[in-house]
Amino acid sequence: MNTLHVKQAATALLIAGASGAAFGLDLMASYEGALRADPTLRAADQALLAGREKAVQGDALLKPQISLQASLNRVSERSKVSTALGTSQSDSRGNVHQLGVQLVQPLYDAKAGAERMQLHQQSALAEVGHRDARQDLVRRVAETYFNVLLARETLRVAQAELTAVGMQRERAQARFDVGRGRITDLQEAQARQDSVAAREVSARSTLALRQAQYRELTGLPAEGLAELRAGFAPVPPQPDSLETWQSRGLDGNTRVQAKRNELLIAGAEIDKYKLSGRPTVDLVASFTRQGQNGSLPASVSPDSARGASVGLQLTVPLYTGGALSSRWRESIARRDQAEQELGAAQRDARLQVQDAFLAVKTGVSRIRALEQSVLSARTALEATTLGRDLGSRTELDVLDAQQRLYTAELDLAQARNDYLLGRIRLASAAGELREDDLRALNGYLVH
């Protein structure tokens, strides 16, 4: 066992002990593991940090900008002057240094105001994206967890059916050997055994895949996950109103919120280019200091000089080659695109809410019906087995009754899985999926 596996096993033991789960890892322990192991969520965390900086950048557009300029030049000057008295020549050298500080405070800049609003909307979009990533992690943890349980139950049923069919096959063989059975019963039992053996292999492969998906997501071993409590009582959605849930989805669905933010960003883009042709007014203040080290004349550089100025600067754009008009038209088209995408996201949210709501709503009655179906199938199998022993039923009848029982058990396991995941999808579609939803589902597990 390598170091990574040792760490994973130790983490699993610590989490299981902290959660108090007697059977093994539960949903909350799985979620805690995914919080540490999932790179998608860590990427979303970094995207959130980057997005929050957009708001800082927007505020900076309207704040003072202070700059420092400094220069140092080596100057060498040689001059020659001819007069009636003769020719005079001078040679001077020195270093000229200059230092300046300038402050520019925007007083009126409509474009910067629009761009600031746009950057703040981009920061809000990053917040929405992070909430969506957290909800997506909760959903993925629930899906991978319950898919492991479903795959494990499917394998258990397949193995139980394989054992039962094997016993029937041996019974048919024994009856045939003593001349009391028919060859067709033996062949039918053999065919059923081969078919169930193939399903058992497929179920084993599916379980291995589901366990691998769980380990990749949580960094924890997938063996020994806490099972569903036998006969848990499903409840309908609360509130039990499709219209209420769809209204929540239109307000809280993270995809809808993201598209709504993108529409606001596109609108700010229009304002930005529409206002780019307006004048800007800035307060400009500067301080300069200049001097020299050497023998340079005052015409080149004074020995020491200082200056300060404060004033207003007006800038009026006159012509940009048509670029601003083109960008304005482009931004209008982008805004219209964002409107249509928002409408599509709202439509998808309504459908997602409806699909998940019906999965939970019908799942309650479906589970109850299938629980009764399992009981009826088990009773029918007992009666058919008794009839076979009394001679009124055949081995084929028993095999059919066994298959109906195991099919009913698989249907019940699938219905429970669909119901639990439907609750997760409903909360996600409404934008209300939280850790508390996992805790609620955790109550359905064996502790």
VENPE-V443488 format. One record per pair of residues at least 6 apart in sequence whose ideal C-beta (glycine too) atoms are under 6 Angstrom apart, sorted by the first residue. I is the first residue (numbers start at 0). GAP is how many residues later the second one is. D is the distance in Angstrom with one decimal. If there is no record, write none. Layout:
I,GAP,D  I,GAP,D
//
This chain:
7,211,5.7  11,208,4.8  11,209,5.4  14,14,4.1  15,9,5.6  18,7,5.8  18,9,6.0  18,10,4.8  20,205,5.4  20,426,5.5  22,203,4.4  22,423,5.0  23,200,3.4  23,201,5.5  23,202,5.4  24,200,5.4  25,200,4.4  25,416,5.5  25,419,5.3  26,118,5.8  26,411,5.0  26,414,5.9  26,415,4.5  27,414,5.5  29,111,5.4  29,115,5.4  29,188,5.0  30,110,4.9  30,407,5.6  32,185,3.7  32,186,5.3  32,187,4.4  33,103,5.9  33,107,5.1  33,183,5.4  33,184,4.7  36,181,5.8  36,182,3.3  37,99,6.0  40,92,5.8  40,96,5.2  43,86,5.3  43,89,3.4  47,78,5.4  47,82,4.1  50,72,5.3  50,75,2.1  51,71,5.6  53,65,4.5  53,68,4.3  53,69,4.3  54,65,5.1  54,68,3.9  56,62,5.5  57,58,3.9  57,61,3.2  57,62,5.2  60,51,4.3  60,54,6.0  60,55,5.1  61,44,5.7  61,50,5.9  63,39,5.6  63,41,4.5  64,39,4.7  65,37,5.0  66,35,5.2  67,33,5.5  68,31,4.5  69,29,5.0  70,27,4.8  71,25,4.9  72,23,4.7  73,21,5.8  74,19,5.9  74,21,5.4  74,221,5.8  75,17,4.8  76,15,5.0  77,13,4.9  78,11,5.1  79,9,4.9  80,7,5.0  91,203,4.5  91,204,5.2  92,201,5.5  93,198,4.9  93,199,5.7  93,200,1.8  93,201,5.9  93,202,4.2  94,198,4.6  95,196,5.0  95,205,4.4  96,194,6.0  97,192,4.6  98,190,4.9  99,188,4.3  100,186,5.0  101,184,4.4  102,182,4.6  103,178,5.2  103,180,5.4  104,178,4.3  105,176,5.5  106,174,4.5  106,176,5.6  107,173,4.3  108,171,4.7  109,165,3.9  109,168,4.9  110,161,5.6  110,164,4.6  110,165,4.9  113,154,5.4  113,157,3.9  113,158,4.3  113,161,5.6  114,157,5.3  116,151,5.0  117,147,5.6  117,150,3.5  120,140,5.5  120,143,4.7  120,144,4.7  123,137,5.5  124,136,4.2  127,126,5.7  127,129,4.7  127,130,4.9  130,123,5.5  131,122,3.8  134,293,5.4  134,298,4.3  137,295,5.3  137,300,6.0  138,285,5.5  138,289,5.3  141,282,4.6  143,69,5.2  143,70,4.7  143,73,5.3  145,271,5.2  145,274,5.6  146,63,4.8  147,62,4.7  147,63,5.9  147,66,5.2  147,74,5.6  147,77,5.8  149,263,5.8  149,267,4.6  150,55,4.9  150,56,4.1  150,59,4.3  151,55,5.9  152,260,4.4  153,49,4.7  154,48,4.2  154,49,5.8  154,52,5.1  156,249,5.2  156,252,5.3  156,253,5.5  157,41,5.1  157,42,4.2  157,45,4.5  160,35,5.1  160,245,4.5  161,34,4.7  161,35,6.0  161,38,5.2  163,238,5.3  164,27,4.9  164,28,4.7  164,31,5.2  165,27,5.9  167,21,5.1  167,231,5.9  168,20,4.0  168,21,5.9  168,24,5.0  171,9,5.6  171,13,4.8  171,14,4.5  171,17,4.4  171,223,5.2  172,13,5.9  174,6,3.1  175,10,4.9  184,210,4.4  187,208,5.4  191,207,5.3  210,11,3.6  213,8,4.2  214,7,5.5  225,219,4.2  225,220,5.4  226,219,5.0  227,216,5.7  228,215,5.8  228,217,5.5  231,212,4.7  233,130,4.6  233,133,5.2  233,185,5.3  235,125,5.7  235,128,5.4  236,120,5.8  236,123,4.9  241,115,5.2  244,108,5.0  244,112,5.4  244,185,5.8  245,104,5.1  245,107,4.9  247,182,4.2  248,100,4.3  248,104,4.3  248,180,5.3  248,181,4.8  249,96,5.7  251,178,5.5  251,179,2.9  251,180,5.9  252,96,4.1  252,178,4.6  253,177,5.3  254,90,5.0  255,89,4.8  255,90,5.6  255,93,5.2  258,82,5.3  258,83,4.2  258,86,4.3  259,82,6.0  261,76,5.0  262,75,4.3  262,79,5.4  265,68,4.9  265,69,4.0  265,72,4.3  266,68,5.7  268,62,4.2  269,61,4.5  269,62,5.9  269,65,5.8  272,51,5.7  272,54,4.7  272,55,4.1  272,58,5.6  273,54,5.8  275,48,5.1  276,40,5.5  278,35,6.0  278,37,4.6  279,35,4.8  280,33,5.7  281,31,4.7  283,27,5.7  283,29,4.8  284,25,4.6  285,23,5.3  286,21,4.7  287,19,4.7  288,17,5.1  289,15,4.7  290,13,4.5  291,9,4.4  351,77,4.0  352,76,4.5  355,66,5.2  355,69,3.9  355,70,3.7  355,73,5.4  356,69,5.7  358,59,5.8  358,63,3.1  359,62,4.4  359,63,5.5  359,66,5.7  362,55,5.9  362,56,3.3  362,59,5.7  365,49,4.9  366,48,5.0  369,41,5.4  369,42,4.1  369,45,5.3  372,35,4.6  373,34,4.7  373,35,5.8  373,38,5.7  376,27,4.9  376,28,4.0  376,31,4.5  377,27,5.8  379,21,5.5  380,20,4.3  380,24,5.2  383,9,5.3  383,13,5.2  383,14,5.4  383,17,4.2  384,13,5.7  386,6,3.5  387,10,5.2  419,21,5.8  426,6,4.1  426,10,5.1
//
